[in-house]
Amino acid sequence: MESARLLTIAQTAELLNCSAGFVRKRIALTEANQPGGWPKGIFVNLQPNGAKSLYRINQDALEVYLKGGEEEAKVEESVACAV
């Protein structure tokens, strides 16, 4: 991954216009294998064996994931209207 396209948690929160806690929660849900998290390909832990985790979010992968989610929502809405 290009380091220029890796965002910190704070930068990701600013990009998504949400809190840093929201971003941390998505990562925590994924790490705990619980629903509501992001796919593992979106973020990387740069210190997997360290005392503290150092997560970075791949901006390109996040944008693709979010665009894919919006398209799915549009399909579900059109199906609901047709029924």
Backbone bond lengths (Angstrom), bond angles and torsions (degrees), N, CA, C in turn:
res aa  C-N    CA-C-N  psi(-1)  N-CA   C-N-CA  omega(-1)  CA-C   N-CA-C  phi
1 M - - - 1.448 - - 1.520 109.45 -
2 E 1.312 115.28 141.87 1.449 119.23 176.02 1.512 109.59 -72.92
3 S 1.320 116.31 133.75 1.458 119.07 -179.43 1.528 111.55 -67.89
4 A 1.338 117.41 -23.52 1.459 120.31 179.39 1.529 111.22 -69.04
5 R 1.309 117.76 -24.22 1.468 122.20 -178.37 1.524 112.57 -99.37
6 L 1.334 117.08 4.08 1.461 120.80 176.24 1.515 108.74 -93.68
7 L 1.317 116.04 126.53 1.460 121.77 -177.48 1.522 110.78 -107.13
8 T 1.314 115.97 148.13 1.462 120.33 172.06 1.524 108.22 -74.80
9 I 1.304 116.38 171.50 1.464 120.53 177.57 1.524 110.13 -61.73
10 A 1.332 117.48 -42.09 1.464 121.28 179.91 1.529 111.51 -64.20
11 Q 1.322 117.57 -41.99 1.463 121.17 178.62 1.524 110.82 -65.48
12 T 1.324 116.78 -38.16 1.463 121.04 178.32 1.521 110.20 -65.89
13 A 1.317 116.78 -42.32 1.461 120.66 178.37 1.527 110.60 -61.63
14 E 1.312 116.72 -40.45 1.466 120.62 178.34 1.529 110.38 -65.57
15 L 1.327 117.07 -42.17 1.458 121.93 178.85 1.531 111.23 -61.27
16 L 1.335 116.44 -42.14 1.465 121.80 -177.89 1.522 112.90 -86.53
17 N 1.336 116.56 -5.60 1.459 122.12 -177.51 1.536 110.61 57.45
18 C 1.321 114.88 49.76 1.457 121.43 178.32 1.526 108.60 -139.50
19 S 1.311 116.82 -176.87 1.464 120.30 -179.67 1.532 110.68 -85.67
20 A 1.317 115.17 158.12 1.464 120.19 176.18 1.527 109.90 -65.18
21 G 1.310 117.23 -30.14 1.461 121.22 177.25 1.517 112.19 -62.25
22 F 1.333 117.03 -36.29 1.470 121.21 177.38 1.525 110.19 -62.92
23 V 1.329 116.20 -43.94 1.465 121.01 -179.66 1.528 109.52 -65.16
24 R 1.336 116.70 -45.16 1.471 120.04 178.18 1.526 111.65 -60.43
25 K 1.328 116.56 -37.78 1.470 121.17 -179.43 1.523 110.79 -65.20
26 R 1.346 118.18 -42.10 1.470 121.13 178.24 1.527 110.05 -60.44
27 I 1.339 116.31 -41.90 1.469 120.15 179.48 1.528 109.87 -66.95
28 A 1.327 117.26 -43.69 1.465 121.32 -179.37 1.522 111.32 -62.63
29 L 1.321 117.62 -40.56 1.465 120.70 178.38 1.526 111.02 -63.05
30 T 1.318 116.59 -40.63 1.457 120.43 178.69 1.524 110.94 -65.54
31 E 1.328 116.49 -46.32 1.464 120.93 -179.27 1.527 111.71 -62.05
32 A 1.334 117.14 -30.35 1.464 121.55 179.85 1.528 112.13 -90.87
33 N 1.336 117.50 6.37 1.473 122.92 -179.45 1.522 112.17 55.75
34 Q 1.337 116.04 43.14 1.456 121.48 178.25 1.528 109.19 -113.20
35 P 1.328 116.87 155.45 1.467 119.40 179.77 1.526 111.44 -67.06
36 G 1.318 115.59 152.22 1.456 120.97 178.04 1.506 114.21 102.18
37 G 1.323 117.31 -5.38 1.460 120.57 179.51 1.516 111.49 -89.14
38 W 1.307 115.68 -179.93 1.464 122.37 176.81 1.524 108.83 -95.25
39 P 1.325 117.50 157.48 1.473 120.02 173.96 1.530 110.78 -60.12
40 K 1.317 116.31 147.09 1.472 120.92 -176.93 1.524 113.49 -60.16
41 G 1.314 119.09 -23.59 1.448 122.10 -179.55 1.520 114.35 -71.83
42 I 1.317 117.15 -9.86 1.466 120.64 -177.40 1.521 111.74 -81.83
43 F 1.308 117.74 -31.99 1.460 119.77 -176.66 1.518 110.77 -129.95
44 V 1.341 115.21 161.88 1.458 121.66 179.49 1.530 107.92 -139.65
45 N 1.319 115.37 143.13 1.463 120.99 175.48 1.520 107.12 -97.39
46 L 1.325 116.47 112.93 1.460 120.36 -177.64 1.521 113.01 -77.10
47 Q 1.327 117.82 -11.63 1.468 122.27 176.40 1.526 109.65 -129.52
48 P 1.329 118.63 68.89 1.470 119.86 -175.50 1.527 113.73 -64.68
49 N 1.323 118.37 -26.67 1.467 120.51 -178.99 1.515 112.15 -108.43
50 G 1.315 118.01 9.08 1.461 121.79 -177.96 1.511 112.55 -82.10
51 A 1.313 115.49 171.28 1.462 120.69 178.29 1.526 110.91 -67.24
52 K 1.332 116.11 -34.79 1.462 120.76 178.15 1.522 108.16 -122.88
53 S 1.311 116.21 147.96 1.457 120.85 177.22 1.519 109.67 -79.23
54 L 1.312 115.76 148.12 1.457 122.00 177.74 1.525 106.77 -128.20
55 Y 1.329 115.57 86.51 1.452 120.78 -175.71 1.518 110.99 -85.83
56 R 1.321 114.92 141.97 1.455 123.20 172.64 1.520 106.99 -132.19
57 I 1.322 115.67 142.10 1.450 121.67 -176.52 1.522 108.92 -106.83
58 N 1.326 116.76 131.12 1.457 122.28 177.95 1.527 107.52 -78.57
59 Q 1.326 116.08 112.20 1.458 121.35 -174.90 1.523 111.96 -61.42
60 D 1.320 117.78 -42.61 1.462 120.97 -178.90 1.525 111.30 -63.38
61 A 1.321 117.18 -46.01 1.468 120.97 -179.81 1.528 111.21 -64.73
62 L 1.330 116.85 -37.84 1.464 120.35 178.51 1.519 110.88 -64.99
63 E 1.325 117.35 -43.52 1.462 120.86 179.75 1.525 111.44 -63.49
64 V 1.330 117.08 -41.34 1.468 120.49 177.92 1.525 109.95 -63.57
65 Y 1.332 117.56 -43.27 1.465 121.68 179.60 1.527 110.90 -61.91
66 L 1.330 116.43 -45.69 1.463 119.84 -178.68 1.524 112.07 -66.67
67 K 1.317 117.96 -38.81 1.459 120.75 177.27 1.520 110.58 -66.28
68 G 1.318 117.30 -37.42 1.465 121.09 177.63 1.515 111.55 -64.93
69 G 1.327 117.62 -37.85 1.458 122.20 178.83 1.510 112.24 -66.91
70 E 1.340 116.95 -36.26 1.460 120.53 178.59 1.516 110.87 -68.07
71 E 1.349 116.20 -39.02 1.457 119.42 179.22 1.519 110.69 -64.73
72 E 1.330 117.18 -40.10 1.461 120.43 178.28 1.515 110.62 -63.23
73 A 1.334 117.58 -39.59 1.456 121.29 -179.82 1.525 110.39 -64.16
74 K 1.339 118.17 -38.57 1.458 121.42 179.22 1.517 110.88 -65.47
75 V 1.332 116.98 -39.12 1.461 120.69 179.02 1.520 109.74 -64.75
76 E 1.327 117.48 -44.04 1.463 120.49 -179.91 1.522 111.21 -63.28
77 E 1.337 117.91 -38.10 1.450 120.92 179.63 1.532 110.39 -65.41
78 S 1.322 117.33 -42.95 1.464 119.72 -178.65 1.528 111.07 -66.41
79 V 1.339 117.11 -35.92 1.458 120.69 177.27 1.528 109.61 -66.91
80 A 1.316 117.21 -41.51 1.456 120.89 -179.38 1.527 110.50 -64.44
81 C 1.324 117.88 -36.03 1.452 121.34 179.85 1.518 111.56 -71.25
82 A 1.326 116.51 -32.28 1.453 120.77 -177.63 1.526 111.75 -74.53
83 V 1.313 117.70 -23.04 1.468 120.47 -176.24 1.464 111.35 -80.87
